[in-house]
C-alpha cells in the first residue's frame, strides 16, 4: 500500500491542491482540504481496484471537501479570490499588473454568478487541468455532457462579462 499511495500522492497532489485552492481561495485551507482527503483515501485504500479509481475518487472528495469548507466558513462570496494563472510578479509593469488584477477580479465576479454546475466544470477543466473524460468520471456524467457544460459555461461567462462591460476578449 505504501508504494501505491506514494505514487498516487506524487501524481495528484499538485492538481488537487490547485483545485482546492481555487475553490477555497486560500493556500492554507487548500492544503488542509487536500490532506484531509488523503487521510480518507488511506482509510479506504482497500476499496480501490486501481490507482485511477483512487485518483478520481480523490478529485471528487477534494472538490466536495473544499465546497463544504466554504459553506462552513460562510464565505461563498470569496470562492474565487484569484485567477488561476500565476504570473511572475517581478516581470510586469505597474500598468500591466493593474490590468491583470482588474481582469482577474472581473473573471472572478463572472464565475461567482455562474450556476454551480458550470462553475464546477470550469474549475476542473481550467484549474484542475482535467480532460473531459476525467471530469465526467469525477462528476458522474458523460463526456459529451461535460463538453456541453464547459461550452455553455464559457458562453455564459462571456455573456455575463459583456453585460458588465468586462469582455476579456477585447484584449
Backbone as a chain_set.jsonl record, in Angstrom:
{"seq": "XXXXXXXXXXXXXXXXXXXXXXXXXXXXXXXXXXXXXXXXXXXXXXXXXXXXXXXXXXXXXXXXXXXXXXXXXXXXXXXXXXXXXXXXXXXXXXXXXXXXXXXXXXXXXXXXXXXXXXXXXXXXXXXXXXXXXXXXXXXXXXXXXXXXXXXXXXXXXXXXXXXXXXXXXXX", "coords": {"N": [[0.817, -1.191, 0.0], [1.958, 1.253, 0.755], [3.832, 2.071, -1.259], [2.094, 2.292, -3.456], [0.331, 4.278, -2.556], [2.115, 6.422, -2.249], [2.881, 6.83, -4.89], [0.41, 7.614, -5.942], [-0.002, 9.958, -4.474], [2.193, 11.537, -5.336], [1.487, 11.814, -8.008], [-0.938, 13.209, -7.943], [-1.04, 15.393, -6.117], [-0.34, 18.155, -6.768], [-2.29, 18.895, -8.686], [-4.683, 18.439, -7.222], [-4.311, 20.228, -5.143], [-4.328, 22.676, -6.544], [-7.001, 22.721, -7.441], [-8.394, 22.705, -4.981], [-7.36, 25.055, -3.839], [-8.332, 26.926, -5.606], [-11.063, 26.764, -5.162], [-11.325, 27.299, -2.391], [-9.854, 29.605, -2.094], [-7.602, 30.003, -0.617], [-4.314, 29.193, 0.269], [-3.54, 27.829, 2.607], [-5.971, 26.7, 3.523], [-6.585, 25.116, 1.338], [-4.498, 23.279, 1.409], [-5.106, 21.975, 3.817], [-7.612, 20.848, 3.145], [-6.875, 19.104, 1.046], [-5.049, 17.379, 2.33], [-6.716, 16.273, 4.323], [-8.374, 14.86, 2.635], [-6.605, 12.99, 1.56], [-6.119, 11.507, 3.87], [-8.613, 10.308, 4.214], [-8.535, 8.715, 1.935], [-6.467, 6.926, 2.543], [-7.634, 5.604, 4.691], [-9.594, 4.234, 3.346], [-8.3, 2.705, 1.492], [-8.343, 0.021, 0.645], [-10.647, -0.268, -0.876], [-10.266, 0.53, -3.471], [-9.921, -0.58, -6.695], [-8.016, 0.102, -8.621], [-5.273, 2.428, -9.12], [-6.122, 4.592, -10.623], [-8.87, 4.618, -10.057], [-8.755, 5.403, -7.384], [-7.633, 7.924, -7.744], [-9.647, 9.396, -9.152], [-11.68, 9.255, -7.302], [-10.505, 10.682, -5.232], [-10.361, 13.245, -6.403], [-13.075, 13.937, -6.511], [-13.628, 13.908, -3.754], [-11.916, 15.936, -2.788], [-12.982, 18.153, -4.139], [-15.601, 18.18, -3.031], [-14.993, 18.399, -0.264], [-13.721, 20.883, -0.241], [-15.8, 22.569, -1.084], [-17.544, 22.145, 1.052], [-15.998, 23.229, 3.075], [-16.07, 25.916, 2.381], [-18.807, 26.447, 2.776], [-19.009, 25.98, 5.544], [-17.452, 28.044, 6.534], [-18.816, 30.189, 5.671], [-18.239, 31.71, 3.414], [-19.091, 32.108, 0.735], [-19.055, 34.171, -1.118], [-16.417, 34.583, -1.605], [-15.317, 32.57, -3.094], [-13.833, 32.474, -5.411], [-11.001, 33.868, -5.346], [-8.641, 34.447, -6.601], [-7.324, 34.559, -9.866], [-6.469, 31.725, -11.906], [-4.056, 31.705, -13.253], [-0.769, 32.019, -12.506], [1.339, 34.673, -12.276], [4.581, 35.989, -12.916], [5.562, 38.103, -10.563], [7.582, 40.034, -10.576], [8.1, 40.668, -13.235], [6.24, 42.233, -14.489], [4.99, 45.392, -15.621], [3.836, 48.207, -13.699], [1.405, 49.078, -14.838], [0.608, 46.885, -16.403], [0.338, 44.991, -14.403], [-1.786, 46.09, -12.933], [-3.854, 45.98, -14.838], [-3.987, 43.198, -15.183], [-4.766, 42.422, -12.591], [-7.27, 43.663, -12.444], [-8.577, 42.28, -14.504], [-8.548, 39.676, -13.471], [-10.22, 40.032, -11.266], [-12.586, 40.685, -12.584], [-13.112, 38.312, -13.98], [-13.391, 36.583, -11.795], [-15.681, 37.679, -10.558], [-17.518, 37.223, -12.594], [-17.453, 34.385, -12.702], [-18.443, 33.815, -10.152], [-21.113, 34.325, -10.491], [-22.069, 32.32, -12.075], [-24.062, 29.344, -12.539], [-23.803, 26.567, -10.23], [-23.184, 24.047, -11.484], [-21.898, 24.847, -13.803], [-19.745, 26.396, -12.824], [-18.314, 24.391, -11.503], [-17.451, 22.593, -13.581], [-15.764, 24.314, -14.99], [-13.812, 24.903, -13.081], [-12.644, 22.365, -12.717], [-11.771, 21.872, -15.336], [-10.196, 24.146, -16.143], [-8.624, 24.839, -13.918], [-8.006, 22.494, -12.546], [-6.991, 21.162, -14.631], [-8.01, 18.921, -15.912], [-9.047, 16.467, -18.333], [-11.899, 16.092, -20.556], [-13.001, 13.526, -20.282], [-12.004, 12.708, -17.783], [-13.186, 14.63, -16.127], [-15.851, 13.926, -16.482], [-15.844, 11.438, -15.191], [-15.316, 12.251, -12.572], [-17.563, 13.825, -11.964], [-19.61, 12.127, -12.517], [-20.975, 12.082, -14.942], [-21.615, 11.982, -18.509], [-18.99, 12.126, -20.997], [-19.704, 13.647, -23.202], [-21.699, 15.257, -22.067], [-20.127, 16.722, -20.333], [-18.586, 18.217, -22.16], [-20.589, 19.792, -23.291], [-21.423, 21.237, -21.025], [-19.061, 22.634, -20.364], [-18.753, 24.201, -22.677], [-21.164, 25.696, -22.558], [-20.77, 26.946, -20.091], [-18.548, 28.569, -20.598], [-19.642, 30.203, -22.572], [-21.722, 31.422, -21.092], [-20.23, 32.75, -19.135], [-18.774, 34.533, -20.756], [-20.921, 36.029, -21.817], [-21.986, 37.198, -19.497], [-19.85, 38.772, -18.717], [-19.639, 40.49, -20.896], [-22.061, 41.83, -20.613], [-21.516, 43.285, -18.336], [-19.608, 44.923, -19.295], [-17.084, 43.967, -19.201], [-15.617, 42.482, -21.043], [-13.321, 40.086, -21.654], [-12.26, 39.326, -24.053], [-11.597, 41.501, -25.496], [-8.988, 42.25, -25.239]], "CA": [[0.0, 0.0, 0.0], [2.757, 2.457, 0.898], [4.354, 2.482, -2.566], [0.958, 2.705, -4.282], [-0.159, 5.569, -2.071], [3.137, 7.42, -2.551], [2.766, 7.115, -6.322], [-0.824, 8.384, -6.099], [0.251, 11.28, -3.902], [3.084, 12.263, -6.247], [0.767, 12.066, -9.255], [-2.151, 14.02, -7.817], [-1.05, 16.484, -5.142], [-0.349, 19.493, -7.367], [-3.597, 19.135, -9.3], [-5.689, 18.533, -6.164], [-4.057, 21.471, -4.428], [-4.818, 23.789, -7.386], [-8.466, 22.708, -7.404], [-8.833, 23.119, -3.644], [-7.012, 26.465, -3.647], [-9.243, 27.721, -6.43], [-12.38, 26.775, -4.525], [-11.274, 27.924, -1.071], [-9.228, 30.916, -2.173], [-6.553, 30.094, 0.395], [-3.321, 28.117, 0.213], [-3.594, 27.043, 3.843], [-7.21, 25.921, 3.522], [-6.462, 24.109, 0.283], [-3.614, 22.23, 1.912], [-5.891, 21.216, 4.809], [-8.624, 20.076, 2.425], [-6.22, 18.027, 0.303], [-4.508, 16.391, 3.266], [-7.856, 15.547, 4.89], [-8.84, 13.937, 1.604], [-5.645, 11.88, 1.517], [-6.37, 10.673, 5.053], [-9.778, 9.482, 3.884], [-8.115, 7.716, 0.944], [-5.705, 5.894, 3.249], [-8.585, 4.828, 5.476], [-10.423, 3.427, 2.448], [-7.402, 2.248, 0.434], [-8.693, -1.321, 0.168], [-11.826, -0.289, -1.755], [-9.917, 0.97, -4.81], [-9.329, -1.635, -7.51], [-6.841, 0.614, -9.333], [-4.842, 3.764, -8.703], [-7.001, 5.552, -11.298], [-10.102, 4.715, -9.267], [-8.425, 6.216, -6.21], [-7.4, 9.291, -8.217], [-10.913, 10.073, -9.446], [-12.385, 9.362, -6.029], [-9.872, 11.794, -4.52], [-10.769, 14.521, -7.007], [-14.432, 14.207, -6.016], [-13.559, 14.197, -2.323], [-11.316, 17.267, -2.628], [-13.983, 19.143, -4.565], [-16.672, 18.229, -2.03], [-14.446, 18.931, 0.987], [-13.475, 22.316, -0.409], [-17.109, 23.235, -1.069], [-18.031, 22.094, 2.434], [-15.208, 24.198, 3.838], [-16.632, 27.232, 2.06], [-20.098, 26.566, 3.456], [-18.768, 26.097, 6.983], [-16.852, 29.344, 6.822], [-19.724, 31.263, 5.254], [-17.506, 32.603, 2.523], [-19.454, 31.816, -0.647], [-18.724, 35.294, -1.997], [-14.978, 34.636, -1.843], [-14.901, 31.279, -3.637], [-12.808, 32.668, -6.437], [-10.267, 35.072, -4.963], [-7.546, 34.747, -7.525], [-7.353, 33.888, -11.161], [-5.576, 30.574, -11.818], [-2.738, 31.884, -13.876], [0.221, 32.654, -11.638], [2.253, 35.489, -13.067], [5.809, 36.388, -12.252], [5.291, 39.454, -10.074], [8.651, 40.977, -10.873], [8.299, 40.931, -14.651], [5.181, 43.074, -15.044], [4.995, 46.809, -15.32], [2.697, 48.532, -12.826], [0.19, 49.148, -15.638], [0.221, 45.518, -16.765], [-0.104, 44.335, -13.165], [-3.11, 46.631, -12.623], [-4.795, 45.421, -15.82], [-4.145, 41.773, -14.865], [-5.549, 42.327, -11.356], [-8.648, 44.003, -12.785], [-9.12, 41.164, -15.284], [-8.801, 38.566, -12.547], [-11.416, 40.376, -10.492], [-13.735, 40.601, -13.478], [-13.374, 36.895, -14.211], [-13.887, 36.046, -10.522], [-17.076, 38.112, -10.383], [-18.311, 36.49, -13.579], [-17.555, 32.99, -12.251], [-19.314, 33.776, -8.973], [-22.516, 34.416, -10.9], [-22.454, 31.141, -12.853], [-24.658, 28.239, -11.775], [-22.822, 25.643, -9.652], [-22.724, 23.012, -12.417], [-20.974, 25.472, -14.732], [-18.525, 26.728, -12.08], [-17.58, 23.16, -11.2], [-16.732, 22.076, -14.752], [-14.671, 25.231, -15.321], [-12.743, 24.696, -12.096], [-11.949, 21.116, -13.021], [-11.137, 21.969, -16.656], [-9.202, 25.203, -16.249], [-7.726, 24.9, -12.763], [-7.562, 21.137, -12.281], [-6.376, 20.712, -15.876], [-8.512, 17.593, -16.25], [-9.672, 16.398, -19.64], [-13.354, 15.902, -20.485], [-13.289, 12.184, -19.776], [-11.729, 12.711, -16.346], [-14.232, 15.431, -15.476], [-17.046, 13.084, -16.484], [-15.709, 10.441, -14.12], [-15.413, 12.943, -11.281], [-18.926, 14.32, -11.739], [-20.591, 11.072, -12.768], [-21.765, 12.412, -16.128], [-20.941, 11.538, -19.726], [-18.004, 13.025, -21.578], [-20.466, 14.583, -24.033], [-22.353, 16.218, -21.181], [-19.069, 17.614, -19.847], [-18.262, 19.15, -23.244], [-21.702, 20.742, -23.39], [-21.383, 22.134, -19.86], [-17.908, 23.534, -20.489], [-19.098, 25.168, -23.715], [-22.197, 26.603, -22.031], [-20.184, 27.735, -19.009], [-17.732, 29.62, -21.211], [-20.567, 31.142, -23.217], [-22.412, 32.184, -20.047], [-19.246, 33.652, -18.536], [-18.533, 35.601, -21.721], [-22.116, 36.875, -21.893], [-22.069, 37.991, -18.264], [-18.788, 39.767, -18.711], [-20.01, 41.518, -21.888], [-23.139, 42.621, -19.996], [-20.903, 44.177, -17.36], [-18.587, 45.716, -19.938], [-15.796, 43.395, -18.798], [-15.306, 41.453, -22.019], [-11.887, 39.792, -21.681], [-11.812, 39.07, -25.424], [-11.2, 42.767, -26.125], [-7.546, 42.45, -25.046]], "C": [[0.867, 1.264, 0.0], [3.297, 2.964, -0.432], [3.241, 2.989, -3.472], [0.416, 4.059, -3.86], [0.834, 6.676, -2.403], [3.061, 7.814, -4.028], [1.513, 7.949, -6.595], [-0.625, 9.815, -5.613], [1.102, 12.117, -4.862], [2.365, 12.672, -7.537], [-0.318, 13.126, -9.108], [-2.045, 15.274, -6.96], [-1.171, 17.861, -5.781], [-1.713, 19.829, -7.954], [-4.678, 19.302, -8.232], [-5.536, 19.833, -5.387], [-4.581, 22.669, -5.218], [-6.341, 23.871, -7.347], [-8.96, 23.223, -6.056], [-8.531, 24.596, -3.392], [-7.962, 27.362, -4.421], [-10.611, 27.832, -5.778], [-12.339, 27.545, -3.214], [-10.693, 29.327, -1.1], [-8.071, 31.087, -1.202], [-5.606, 28.912, 0.268], [-3.421, 27.216, 1.438], [-4.832, 26.157, 3.886], [-7.15, 24.809, 2.49], [-5.588, 22.95, 0.745], [-4.343, 21.358, 2.928], [-6.904, 20.304, 4.124], [-7.988, 18.876, 1.725], [-5.692, 16.964, 1.268], [-5.61, 15.61, 3.972], [-8.379, 14.513, 3.898], [-7.901, 12.743, 1.471], [-5.828, 10.947, 2.721], [-7.56, 9.757, 4.804], [-9.405, 8.383, 2.891], [-7.342, 6.578, 1.609], [-6.65, 4.992, 4.042], [-9.403, 3.87, 4.612], [-9.602, 2.757, 1.34], [-7.827, 0.911, -0.164], [-9.881, -1.35, -0.796], [-11.491, 0.055, -3.207], [-9.27, -0.162, -5.603], [-8.054, -1.182, -8.223], [-6.475, 1.988, -8.78], [-5.693, 4.836, -9.381], [-8.314, 5.72, -10.552], [-9.884, 5.59, -8.041], [-8.26, 7.682, -6.606], [-8.731, 10.029, -8.441], [-11.771, 10.22, -8.191], [-11.828, 10.549, -5.245], [-10.275, 13.148, -5.095], [-12.163, 14.898, -6.522], [-14.408, 14.614, -4.552], [-12.976, 15.586, -2.075], [-12.317, 18.347, -3.015], [-15.068, 19.292, -3.501], [-16.183, 18.798, -0.702], [-14.207, 20.434, 0.898], [-14.8, 23.094, -0.4], [-17.714, 23.233, 0.331], [-17.282, 23.08, 3.321], [-15.763, 25.603, 3.638], [-17.949, 27.445, 2.805], [-19.905, 26.764, 4.95], [-18.243, 27.471, 7.337], [-17.747, 30.511, 6.398], [-19.081, 32.24, 4.284], [-17.829, 32.347, 1.059], [-19.06, 32.942, -1.611], [-17.241, 35.368, -2.343], [-14.449, 33.332, -2.423], [-13.754, 31.449, -4.618], [-12.041, 33.949, -6.141], [-9.153, 35.427, -5.938], [-7.71, 33.963, -8.809], [-6.265, 32.835, -11.187], [-4.174, 30.821, -12.351], [-1.819, 32.673, -12.955], [1.213, 33.397, -12.531], [3.504, 35.775, -12.246], [5.666, 37.854, -11.86], [6.36, 40.473, -10.488], [8.742, 41.379, -12.331], [7.249, 41.869, -15.251], [5.385, 44.538, -14.685], [3.816, 47.092, -14.397], [1.372, 48.582, -13.598], [-0.315, 47.747, -15.981], [-0.299, 44.769, -15.542], [-1.51, 44.807, -12.784], [-4.161, 46.046, -13.558], [-5.052, 43.949, -15.511], [-5.016, 41.605, -13.623], [-7.021, 42.649, -11.623], [-9.302, 42.871, -13.572], [-9.44, 39.974, -14.4], [-10.061, 38.815, -11.73], [-12.682, 40.262, -11.326], [-14.112, 39.149, -13.736], [-13.967, 36.267, -12.945], [-15.361, 36.421, -10.313], [-17.997, 37.396, -11.366], [-18.505, 35.038, -13.176], [-18.495, 32.853, -11.059], [-20.786, 33.737, -9.351], [-22.974, 33.236, -11.749], [-23.152, 30.118, -11.965], [-23.571, 27.247, -11.339], [-22.296, 24.627, -10.665], [-21.761, 23.573, -13.458], [-19.665, 25.838, -14.041], [-17.673, 25.485, -11.877], [-16.813, 22.646, -12.405], [-15.585, 23.004, -15.139], [-13.507, 25.097, -14.347], [-11.941, 23.459, -12.461], [-11.2, 21.197, -14.345], [-9.964, 22.948, -16.645], [-8.197, 25.201, -15.102], [-7.187, 23.523, -12.399], [-6.848, 20.524, -13.469], [-6.768, 19.274, -16.225], [-9.08, 17.62, -17.664], [-11.16, 16.073, -19.464], [-13.725, 14.546, -19.885], [-13.098, 12.115, -18.256], [-12.783, 13.505, -15.583], [-15.524, 14.631, -15.405], [-17.005, 12.043, -15.386], [-15.879, 11.074, -12.754], [-16.861, 13.306, -10.973], [-20.008, 13.265, -11.959], [-21.519, 11.388, -13.93], [-20.973, 11.977, -17.363], [-19.947, 12.586, -20.211], [-18.698, 14.069, -22.452], [-21.146, 15.661, -23.206], [-21.331, 17.208, -20.631], [-18.74, 18.658, -20.911], [-19.342, 20.217, -23.386], [-21.648, 21.74, -22.235], [-20.22, 23.12, -19.946], [-18.206, 24.607, -21.528], [-20.1, 26.191, -23.18], [-21.661, 27.488, -20.918], [-19.353, 28.878, -19.581], [-18.603, 30.667, -21.893], [-21.255, 32.027, -22.177], [-21.457, 33.176, -19.385], [-18.961, 34.821, -19.465], [-19.704, 36.57, -21.81], [-22.226, 37.767, -20.656], [-21.018, 39.091, -18.241], [-19.057, 40.864, -19.744], [-21.114, 42.416, -21.341], [-22.563, 43.669, -19.053], [-19.866, 45.108, -17.99], [-17.177, 45.234, -19.635], [-15.322, 42.348, -19.794], [-13.796, 41.242, -22.104], [-11.386, 39.549, -23.095], [-11.356, 40.356, -26.12], [-9.709, 43.013, -26.043], [-6.772, 42.068, -26.262]], "O": [[0.543, 2.236, -0.682], [3.229, 4.161, -0.708], [3.408, 3.988, -4.171], [0.081, 4.891, -4.703], [0.425, 7.767, -2.801], [3.166, 8.992, -4.369], [1.554, 8.887, -7.392], [-1.037, 10.767, -6.276], [0.767, 13.263, -5.161], [2.613, 13.748, -8.082], [-0.59, 13.865, -10.054], [-2.902, 16.151, -7.072], [-2.02, 18.655, -5.376], [-2.232, 20.925, -7.741], [-5.503, 20.211, -8.328], [-6.528, 20.463, -5.018], [-5.199, 23.57, -4.65], [-6.906, 24.959, -7.234], [-9.843, 24.079, -5.999], [-9.345, 25.308, -2.804], [-8.348, 28.429, -3.945], [-11.247, 28.885, -5.839], [-13.223, 28.359, -2.948], [-10.999, 30.148, -0.235], [-7.606, 32.206, -0.987], [-6.043, 27.765, 0.172], [-3.391, 25.991, 1.322], [-4.741, 24.984, 4.25], [-7.609, 23.694, 2.738], [-5.903, 21.785, 0.502], [-4.211, 20.135, 2.903], [-7.037, 19.133, 4.479], [-8.506, 17.762, 1.803], [-5.877, 15.77, 1.031], [-5.462, 14.409, 4.199], [-8.78, 13.416, 4.288], [-8.353, 11.613, 1.289], [-5.7, 9.73, 2.589], [-7.524, 8.573, 5.14], [-9.896, 7.258, 2.988], [-7.539, 5.408, 1.279], [-6.487, 3.772, 4.062], [-9.85, 2.824, 5.084], [-10.168, 2.291, 0.352], [-7.68, 0.7, -1.368], [-10.098, -2.358, -1.468], [-12.337, -0.108, -4.086], [-8.201, -0.649, -5.236], [-7.127, -1.969, -8.411], [-7.257, 2.622, -8.071], [-5.96, 5.879, -8.783], [-8.821, 6.835, -10.426], [-10.729, 6.419, -7.702], [-8.699, 8.577, -5.884], [-8.909, 11.152, -7.97], [-12.501, 11.2, -8.042], [-12.585, 11.327, -4.665], [-10.505, 14.096, -4.344], [-12.406, 16.05, -6.162], [-15.091, 15.559, -4.155], [-13.489, 16.332, -1.242], [-12.479, 19.337, -2.302], [-15.413, 20.409, -3.117], [-16.883, 19.595, -0.077], [-14.462, 21.167, 1.853], [-14.899, 24.152, 0.222], [-18.329, 24.216, 0.745], [-17.869, 23.692, 4.213], [-15.908, 26.374, 4.586], [-18.172, 28.502, 3.393], [-20.557, 27.614, 5.557], [-18.595, 27.999, 8.392], [-17.474, 31.667, 6.722], [-19.343, 33.442, 4.326], [-16.927, 32.365, 0.221], [-18.768, 32.691, -2.78], [-16.839, 36.105, -3.243], [-13.269, 33.016, -2.266], [-12.818, 30.649, -4.641], [-12.404, 35.013, -6.644], [-8.78, 36.593, -6.068], [-8.188, 32.828, -8.805], [-5.227, 33.019, -10.553], [-3.217, 30.182, -11.912], [-2.062, 33.845, -12.666], [1.836, 32.815, -13.419], [3.461, 35.795, -11.016], [5.652, 38.737, -12.717], [6.052, 41.642, -10.718], [9.415, 42.362, -12.641], [7.368, 42.257, -16.414], [5.877, 44.877, -13.609], [2.887, 46.287, -14.324], [0.335, 48.174, -13.075], [-1.506, 47.458, -15.866], [-1.261, 44.006, -15.636], [-2.335, 44.0, -12.356], [-5.241, 45.659, -13.113], [-6.194, 43.493, -15.568], [-5.902, 40.752, -13.597], [-7.912, 41.986, -11.092], [-10.463, 42.541, -13.329], [-10.48, 39.336, -14.559], [-10.871, 37.91, -11.53], [-13.718, 39.804, -10.844], [-15.291, 38.795, -13.715], [-14.934, 35.508, -13.02], [-16.178, 35.58, -9.937], [-19.113, 37.009, -11.018], [-19.61, 34.509, -13.296], [-19.254, 31.889, -10.969], [-21.609, 33.183, -8.621], [-24.149, 33.157, -12.108], [-22.867, 30.035, -10.771], [-22.545, 27.111, -12.005], [-21.093, 24.367, -10.707], [-20.895, 22.848, -13.947], [-18.589, 25.619, -14.599], [-16.456, 25.521, -12.058], [-15.64, 22.295, -12.279], [-14.535, 22.531, -15.573], [-12.346, 25.17, -14.749], [-10.712, 23.496, -12.509], [-10.105, 20.647, -14.467], [-8.866, 22.611, -17.088], [-7.029, 25.532, -15.308], [-6.034, 23.399, -11.986], [-6.182, 19.496, -13.342], [-5.965, 18.512, -16.763], [-9.536, 18.66, -18.139], [-11.617, 15.811, -18.351], [-14.651, 14.444, -19.081], [-13.919, 11.542, -17.54], [-13.22, 13.09, -14.509], [-16.216, 14.653, -14.387], [-18.011, 11.79, -14.724], [-16.515, 10.496, -11.873], [-17.329, 13.114, -9.85], [-21.175, 13.48, -11.63], [-22.694, 11.02, -13.919], [-19.792, 11.644, -17.261], [-20.05, 13.768, -19.88], [-18.322, 15.241, -22.441], [-21.17, 16.83, -23.59], [-21.629, 18.393, -20.479], [-18.627, 19.845, -20.605], [-19.044, 21.396, -23.578], [-21.809, 22.944, -22.44], [-20.378, 24.301, -19.638], [-17.946, 25.787, -21.295], [-19.909, 27.398, -23.33], [-22.049, 28.651, -20.808], [-19.438, 30.013, -19.113], [-18.337, 31.866, -21.803], [-21.357, 33.24, -22.361], [-21.836, 34.314, -19.107], [-18.91, 35.969, -19.025], [-19.51, 37.784, -21.872], [-22.525, 38.956, -20.768], [-21.282, 40.208, -17.795], [-18.744, 42.031, -19.507], [-21.107, 43.624, -21.576], [-23.056, 44.794, -18.979], [-19.309, 45.974, -17.314], [-16.204, 45.974, -19.786], [-14.665, 41.39, -19.387], [-13.072, 42.12, -22.573], [-10.175, 39.566, -23.315], [-10.791, 40.303, -27.212], [-9.202, 43.908, -26.719], [-5.546, 42.174, -26.272]]}, "num_chains": 1, "name": "protein.A"}
